[in-house]
Amino acid sequence: MYLVLFGVGAGFIVISLIVGEMAEVEGSTVFSFFRPTLIAVFMVVMGGVGLILSRGFAEHEFFGWDGIVLFSSVVSALVVSGLINRFILIPMYRAQNTSTFNIQDTIGVCAEVISPIPQGGYGKIRYNISGSTVTSPAKSDDGNPIATGENVDIIYVEKNTYFVRKSAEGQSNGGN
């Protein structure tokens, strides 16, 4: 049983690393123990501890060792899974949620031109959103050139290109 748990958990982790990332169940931390990552960790720890303890106690034929091994394996797996969830997964999930934004949220944001936008051509803008400074390709919405350092407003986004218009505010304040 412990070998199967260890093998399935380790196999899941290896396959997930090859595929890219483990699927996560989004939601509150109440259900965070049902994340595939934690289930795999639980299985690996329970299987590993069970294998180690059952082999260590195999030479002692004392009634009740199986129960002690099972209890120790479950407790160890719960503790390790809980620690990984609390100190690694939850902080990573929170950091991911605070640093991401929807591209549509950038419409109306003031940006600074950091690479000139020639007539009918492309340049680069810098803006701040969700606590991050972002640079993106930009094009003037009316086709007119815009010089480096000028403030612009993001009008719309199409195929990851930001269409901008000169801001009424005038010169740059750093894209804030």
FIZA-41082 format. One record per residue: x, y, z of N, C-alpha, C, CB in turn; chain. Coordinates in steps of 0.1 Angstrom, whole numbers, m for minus. Atoms other than C-alpha are relative to their C-alpha. Last residue first. Glycine has a CB too. Example, Ala and Ser with C-alpha at 12.3 -4.5 7.8 and 13.67 -1.06 7.14 Angstrom:
R   n.east   n.north    n.up   ca.east   ca.north   ca.up   c.east   c.north    c.up   cb.east   cb.north   cb.up   cadena
R       m9       m11       0       137        m11      71       m8        11       8         4          5     m14        A
R        9       m12       0       123        m45      78        9        12       0       m10          0      12        A
END
This chain:
R   n.east   n.north    n.up   ca.east   ca.north   ca.up   c.east   c.north    c.up   cb.east   cb.north   cb.up   cadena
R        9         2     m12        20        575    m128      m13         7      m2         7          5      12        A
R        9        10       3        39        572    m162      m10        m3      12         6        m13      m4        A
R       m6        13      m2        70        590    m150      m11       m11      m2         4         m1      15        A
R       m2         0     m14        54        625    m147        4       m14       4       m13          4       8        A
R        0        12      m8        57        631    m184        2         3      15        12         m9      m4        A
R      m12         8      m1        49        663    m202       m1       m11      11        11          9       3        A
R      m13        m5       5        14        675    m211       11        m9       3         3         13       7        A
R       m9        m4     m11       m16        667    m190       13         5      m4         2        m12       9        A
R        1       m15      m1       m40        667    m220        9         5      11       m15          3       4        A
R        8        m4     m12       m27        632    m227       m1        15       0         7         m5      12        A
R       m6       m10      m9       m16        623    m262       m9         4      11         5         12      m8        A
R        2       m14       4       m35        593    m275        7         9       9       m16          3      m1        A
R       m1       m11     m10       m27        556    m273       m3        14      m7        14          1       7        A
R        3       m12       8       m34        523    m290       m2        12       9       m12         m2     m10        A
R        8       m10      m7       m18        495    m271       m1        13      m9         7          4      14        A
R       m5       m13       3        m7        465    m291       m9        11       6         1          3     m16        A
R      m11        m3      m9       m13        431    m276        7        13      m4        10        m11       1        A
R      m11         9       3       m36        421    m305       13         4       8         3         m1     m15        A
R        4         9      10       m58        452    m300       13        m9      m3        m4          7     m13        A
R      m11        10       3       m58        473    m270       m5       m10     m10         4         m7      14        A
R        4        14       1       m78        505    m265       12        m9      m3       m11         m1     m12        A
R       14        m1       5       m75        542    m256       m6       m14      m2         0          7     m14        A
R        3        13       8       m44        541    m234      m15         1      m4         3        m12       9        A
R       11         8      m6       m38        577    m224       m2       m12      m9       m13          9       2        A
R       11         5       9        m5        593    m233      m10        m7       8         6         m9     m11        A
R       10         8      m7        22        613    m214      m11        m3     m11        m6          8      12        A
R       13        m6       0        52        625    m235      m10       m10       7        m6          3     m14        A
R        2        m8     m11        87        614    m226      m14         6       1        10         11       1        A
R       m4         7     m13        96        601    m260       m2        10      11        15         m4      m1        A
R      m14         0      m4        78        619    m288        2        m7      13         5         14       1        A
R        0        m4     m14        44        610    m303       14        m2       5       m10         m8       9        A
R      m12         3      m8        39        608    m341       m1         5      15        13          5      m6        A
R      m10       m11      m2         4        610    m355       12        m4       8        m7         12       6        A
R      m11         2      10       m14        578    m367       10        11       2        m6          0     m13        A
R        3        m8      11       m47        587    m349       11         0     m11        m3         15       4        A
R       13         3       5       m46        559    m324       m4         8     m12       m11          1      11        A
R        9       m12      m2        m9        563    m319      m13        m4      m6         6         13      m7        A
R        2        m7      12         8        529    m316      m10        11       2        m6        m10     m11        A
R       11        m9       1        22        511    m286        0         7     m14         1         11      10        A
R        0        m6      13        43        481    m277      m12         9      m1         1        m10     m11        A
R        7         6      10        43        475    m239        1         7     m14       m15         m1       3        A
R       m3        m6      13        62        482    m208       m7        m8     m11        16          1      m3        A
R        1         8      12        48        474    m174        4         8     m12       m15         m6      m1        A
R       m3        m9      11        55        488    m139        1        m9     m12        13          8       2        A
R      m10         4       9        37        467    m113        3        10     m11        m3        m14      m7        A
R      m13         0      m7        17        476     m83       11        m4      m8        m1         m9      12        A
R        0        11     m10       m16        466     m99       13        m1       7        m4        m13      m6        A
R       13         6      m3        m9        490    m128        2       m12      10        m8         m5     m13        A
R        1         8     m13        19        513    m136      m14        m5       1         4         10      12        A
R       10        m4      m9        27        524    m172        0        m8      12       m14         m1      m7        A
R       m2         5     m14        55        524    m197      m11         5       8        14          3       6        A
R        5        m8     m11        50        529    m235        4        m7      13       m15          2      m1        A
R        2         8     m12        69        516    m266       m4        10      11        13         m7       4        A
R      m10        m4     m10        69        527    m302       m2        m8      13        m1         15       3        A
R        1         6     m14        51        515    m333       11         6       8         1        m15      m1        A
R       m9        11      m5        45        532    m366       m2        m3      14        14          4      m3        A
R        5        13       5        19        553    m385        7       m12       5         0          1     m14        A
R       12        m1       7        39        585    m377       m4       m13      m7         0         11     m11        A
R       m1        m8      12        67        575    m354      m14         0      m7        10         m6     m10        A
R        9         6       9        61        565    m318        0         8     m13       m15         m1       7        A
R        9        m9       8        91        574    m298       m9        m8      m9         8          9      m8        A
R       m6         2      13       104        548    m272       m9         7     m10         2        m15      m4        A
R      m14         2      m3        97        555    m236        8        m2     m12         2        m11      10        A
R       m6         5      12        62        571    m241       15        m2       3        m3          9     m12        A
R      m11        m8       5        47        575    m206        6        m7     m12        11          3      11        A
R      m13         7       2        14        560    m196       10        10      m5        m2        m12     m10        A
R      m10        m9       5       m20        572    m182       14        m7      m1         2         13       9        A
R      m12        m2      m9       m45        545    m177        9         9      m8         7        m14       3        A
R        1       m12      m8       m78        549    m196       11         3       9       m13         m1       8        A
R        6       m11       7       m78        513    m208       m3        12       8       m14         m5      m7        A
R      m10       m10       3       m54        493    m187       m6        11      m8        11         m6      m8        A
R       m2       m10     m11       m81        473    m170       10        11      m3         5         m7      13        A
R       10       m11       1       m89        457    m203        0        10      11       m14         m7      m1        A
R       m5       m10      10       m56        438    m201      m10        11      m2         3         m7     m14        A
R        7         2      13       m68        421    m170        4        11      m9       m16          0       2        A
R       11        m9       3       m43        423    m141       m6        m4     m14         5         15      m1        A
R        6         1      13       m19        401    m123      m11        10      m3        m5        m14      m2        A
R       m8        m5      10         4        410     m95       m5        m1     m14        14         m6       0        A
R       m1       m15      m1       m20        407     m66        8         6     m11         7          3      13        A
R       12        m8       2       m33        373     m76        2        15       1       m10         m5      11        A
R        5         1      14         1        357     m82      m12         9      m2        m3        m14      m4        A
R       m9        m9       8        14        370     m48       m4         0     m15        15         m5       1        A
R        3       m14      m3       m16        355     m31        8         9      m8         2          3      15        A
R       13        m3       6       m12        321     m48       m3        15       2       m10         m9       6        A
R       m2        m1      15        26        321     m40      m14         3      m7         5        m13      m5        A
R       m7       m12       4        19        329      m3        2         2     m15        13          1       7        A
R        9       m11      m3        m8        301      m1        7        14      m3        m5          0      14        A
R       11        m1      10        14        275     m18       m9        13       2        m8        m12       0        A
R       m5         0      14        47        279       1      m12         3      m9         7        m13      m4        A
R      m12        m9       2        43        286      38        5         1     m14        11         m6       9        A
R        0       m13      m8         8        274      46       11         9      m4         1         m3      15        A
R       11        m8       4         4        247      19        1        14       6       m13         m7       4        A
R       m2        m4      14        39        233      23      m12         9      m4         0        m12      m9        A
R      m11        m9       0        34        232      61        3         5     m14        13         m6       5        A
R        5       m13      m6         0        216      58       11        10       0        m4         m3      15        A
R        9        m6      10        13        189      34       m5        14       6       m12         m9      m3        A
R       m8        m5      11        42        182      57       m9         7     m10         8        m12      m7        A
R       m8       m11      m4        20        179      88        8         6     m12        10         m5      11        A
R        8       m12      m3        m7        159      71        9        12       4       m10         m4      12        A
R        5        m5      13        18        134      56       m8        13       2        m8        m10      m7        A
R      m11        m7       7        36        130      89       m4         6     m13        11        m11      m3        A
R       m3       m12      m7         3        123     107       12         8      m7         4         m3      15        A
R       11        m9       2        m8         98      81        3        14       7       m14         m5       5        A
R        0        m4      14        25         80      81      m10        10      m3        m2        m13      m9        A
R      m12        m9       2        28         79     119        0         5     m14        13         m8       3        A
R        3       m13      m7        m8         65     122       12        10      m2        m2         m3      15        A
R       10        m7       8        m1         38      95       m3        14       7       m13         m8       0        A
R       m6        m4      13        32         28     111      m11         8      m8         5        m12      m8        A
R       m9       m11      m3        16         27     146        7         5     m13        12         m5       9        A
R        9       m12      m4       m13          6     133        9        12       3        m8         m4      12        A
R        7        m5      12        11        m18     115       m9        12       3        m9        m11      m6        A
R       m9        m9       7        33        m21     146       m7         6     m12        12         m8      m4        A
R        4       m14      m1         3        m34     166        9        10      m7         0          4      14        A
R       14        m4       4        14        m69     174       m2        15       1       m10         m8       8        A
R        7        m5     m11        52        m72     176      m14         4      m5         7         11       8        A
R       14         5       2        71        m92     151       m8         3      12         0        m15      m3        A
R        6         2     m13       102        m70     150      m14        m5      m2         0         13       8        A
R       m7        11      m7       122        m76     118       m6        m2      14        15          4       1        A
R        3        13       6        96        m57      97        7       m11       8         5          0     m14        A
R        6         9     m10        98        m27     120       m3       m14      m5       m13          7       5        A
R       m8         0     m13       124         m8     100       m6        m9      11         0         14       5        A
R      m13         8       2       108        m19      67        8         0      13         8          5     m11        A
R        4        14       1        74         m7      79       12        m9      m2       m11         m2     m12        A
R        4         5     m13        88         26      91       m3       m15      m1       m11          7       6        A
R      m11         0     m10       106         34      59       m3        m6      13         5         15       2        A
R      m10        10       4        78         23      36       12         0       9         5          4     m14        A
R        5        14      m2        52         41      56       10       m10      m4       m13         m2      m7        A
R       m1         3     m14        72         73      57       m4       m14       3        m8         10       9        A
R      m15         1      m3        77         72      19        1        m3      15         6         13      m3        A
R       m6        12       5        40         63      12       15        m1       4        m1          0     m15        A
R        6        11      m6        26         90      35        7       m13      m4       m15         m1      m2        A
R       m5         0     m14        51        116      23       m6       m12       7        m4         13       7        A
R      m14         3       0        44        108     m14        6        m1      14         8         11      m8        A
R       m2        14       4         7        106     m10       14        m4       1        m6         m3     m14        A
R        5         9     m11         4        138      10        3       m14      m4       m15          2       2        A
R       m9        m1     m11        26        156     m15       m4        m9      11         2         15       5        A
R      m12         7       4         4        144     m44       11         0      11         6          6     m13        A
R        3        14       0       m27        155     m26       12        m9      m4       m12         m3     m10        A
R       m1         5     m13       m11        188     m19       m4       m15       1        m9          8       9        A
R      m14        m1      m5        m3        195     m55        1        m6      14         5         14       0        A
R       m7        12       4       m38        182     m66       15         0       5         0          0     m15        A
R       m8        m4      12       m54        209     m45        8       m13      m4         9         12       3        A
R        5         8      11       m80        194     m21        7         3     m13       m15          1      m2        A
R       m6        13      m2       m61        207      10       m5        m9     m11        m4         m6      13        A
R      m13         1       6       m69        242      m3        7       m14       2         9         11       6        A
R       m1        11       9      m106        238       3       14        m2      m6       m10          1     m12        A
R        7        12      m6      m108        260      33        2       m12      m8       m15          4       2        A
R      m10         9      m6       m81        283      17       m7       m12       8         9          8      10        A
R       m4        m4     m13      m108        298      m5       10       m10       6       m12          1       9        A
R       10        m1     m10      m110        291     m42        6         4      14        m8        m12       2        A
R        0       m13      m5       m90        280     m72      m12         1      11        m2         11     m11        A
R       14        m3      m3       m84        243     m76        0        14       6        m7        m10       9        A
R        4        m4     m13       m49        240     m90      m15         4       1         8         13       5        A
R       13        m7       0       m37        222    m120       m4         2      14       m11         m9      m7        A
R       11         8      m5        m1        213    m117      m12         8       0         4         m4      15        A
R        4        m4     m13        23        231    m140      m12        m8       5        m4         15       0        A
R       m1       m14      m2        42        223    m171       m3         4      14        m9          8     m10        A
R       11        m7       6        35        189    m186        1        15       2       m13         m5       4        A
R       m2         2      14        69        175    m176      m11         8      m8        m1        m14      m4        A
R      m11        m8       4        66        189    m141        3        m1     m15        13         m5       8        A
R        3       m14      m1        31        176    m137       12         9      m4        m5          3      13        A
R        9        m3      12        41        141    m150       m3        15       0       m12         m8       0        A
R       m9         1      11        69        140    m123       m7         4     m13         6        m14      m2        A
R       m9       m12      m1        46        152     m95        9         0     m13         8         m1      12        A
R        8       m12       3        19        127    m105        9        12       0       m11          1      10        A
R        4         0      14        44         99    m107       m7        12      m4        m7        m13      m4        A
R      m12        m5       7        57        108     m72       m2         0     m15        12        m10       3        A
R       m3       m14      m3        22        106     m58       12         5      m7         2          1      15        A
R       10        m8       6        14         73     m76        2        15       2       m14         m3       5        A
R       m1         0      14        46         57     m66       m9         9      m8        m1        m14      m5        A
R      m12        m7       4        45         67     m30        2         1     m15        13         m6       6        A
R        2       m15      m3         9         57     m26       12         8      m4        m3          1      15        A
R       10        m5      10        16         23     m44       m2        15       3       m13         m8       1        A
R       m7        m1      12        47         17     m22       m9         5     m11         6        m14      m4        A
R       m9       m12      m1        28         25       9        8         2     m13         9         m2      12        A
R        8       m12       0         0          0       0        9        13       0        m9          0      12        A
END
